[in-house]
Amino acid sequence: MITLALTGSIGMGKSTVAAMFAEAGIPTFDADAAVRQLQGPGGRLVPMIEARFPNTTRDGAVDRDALSAAVLGDRDELAALEAIVHPAVHHERTRFIVEHGDAPALLFDIPLLFETGGNEAFDKVIVVSASPELQRQRVLERPGMTMEKFEQILARQIPDEEKRERADFVVDTSGTLDETRAQVINILTCLGLATGV
């Protein structure tokens, strides 16, 4: 089994690329989706997060804006949150691996892969990238996003240029969807995984 890590900075098109791998028959684990489930209504992290960060949950789920406001820009608070979230995500990832034990490859969509030193655990790292201008445009189109918030997020992320240098493969999403898909097919072909694309 080949383990693939998919990463990239905010607004680079990671979700789009992950969906293309999934369409090609590669089981895909989305770390952000796992976090949303763990922090969503009835999620098992909700009580722990409320206990550590009072008034950041509402109606049995984490209020993501309130939690973000509580930790963004504060290294210690962010570390405290990560100490709650990361072990739970690791557990979900292990369960995913067991469920798909007979697959020829698995893809793990992990936004902060390099930042958390997780890249060593994978056979190949795929970085999704785009021009800084396109990245900014995409991110600022998101509901509730501000330039200040965007800059705070970027400050926590390793620069795109460095991620590209450390990647085994780079998918540039600056072009059309067909151009992006062609790059995904090329990666699958290189790895001997080109199946139903």
Buried (B, 14 or more C-beta within 10 A) or exposed (E): EBBBBBBBBBBBBBBBBBBBBBEBBBBBBBBBBBBBBBBBEEBEBBEBBBEBBEEBBEEEBBBBEEBBEBBBEEEEBBEBBBEBBBEBBEEBBEEBBEEBEEBEBBBBBBBBBBBEEBBEEBEBBBBBBBEBEBBBEBBEEEEEBEEEBBEEBBEBBBEBEEBBEBBBBBBBBBEEEEEBBEBBBEBBEEBEBBEEB
